[in-house]
């Protein structure tokens, strides 16, 4: 799974971010955590390897959002 995803930052005319990066990152990490919890609790409908891979990818995506937003806030580019 080596595809790059480009995430546009949604900013207003003043350059202010319209979505809290912390909220989006938290949502992505929470989704992965809940999937892992379901696997650990014995949910037979979820494949453990698939859930692990998806959770890792969601965490990477959350990290990329954090970096991009930090760069935006500091006036740089990630």
C-alpha positions in Angstrom: 0.0 0.0 0.0 2.4 2.7 -1.2 -0.1 5.1 -2.8 0.3 8.8 -1.9 -2.8 10.7 -1.0 -2.8 14.5 -1.5 -4.9 16.2 1.1 -6.0 19.8 0.3 -6.1 22.1 3.3 -9.4 23.9 3.5 -8.6 27.5 4.2 -10.6 30.7 4.0 -9.6 33.9 2.2 -7.4 34.9 5.2 -5.6 31.5 5.2 -7.4 30.2 8.4 -7.9 26.5 8.5 -11.6 25.5 8.4 -11.2 22.1 9.9 -9.3 21.4 13.1 -6.4 19.2 12.2 -6.5 17.8 15.8 -10.1 16.8 15.3 -9.5 15.0 12.0 -6.3 13.3 13.3 -8.1 12.2 16.4 -11.0 10.8 14.4 -8.7 8.8 12.1 -6.7 7.4 15.1 -10.0 6.6 17.0 -11.4 4.7 14.1 -8.3 2.5 14.0 -8.3 2.0 17.7 -12.0 1.0 17.7 -11.4 -1.5 14.9 -8.5 -3.0 16.9 -10.7 -3.2 20.0 -13.3 -5.1 18.0 -10.7 -7.6 16.8 -9.3 -8.1 20.3 -12.8 -8.7 21.6 -13.3 -11.5 19.2 -15.4 -10.0 16.4 -15.2 -12.7 13.8 -16.3 -10.5 11.0 -13.1 -8.6 11.0 -9.8 -9.9 9.6 -7.0 -9.1 12.1 -4.3 -8.5 9.5 -6.6 -6.2 7.4 -7.6 -4.2 10.5 -3.9 -3.9 11.5 -2.9 -2.7 8.1 -5.8 -0.2 7.9 -5.1 1.1 11.4 -1.4 1.7 10.5 -2.5 3.6 7.3 -5.0 5.7 9.2 -2.3 6.7 11.7 0.1 7.6 8.9 -2.6 9.7 7.2 -3.2 11.4 10.6 0.5 12.1 10.9 0.6 13.6 7.4 -2.4 15.9 8.2 -0.6 17.0 11.4 2.6 17.8 9.6 0.8 19.6 6.8 -1.2 21.7 9.2 1.9 22.5 11.3 3.7 23.6 8.2 0.7 25.7 7.1 0.5 27.4 10.5 4.2 28.2 10.6 4.1 29.6 7.1 6.1 26.7 5.5 5.2 23.8 3.3 5.5 20.2 4.3 
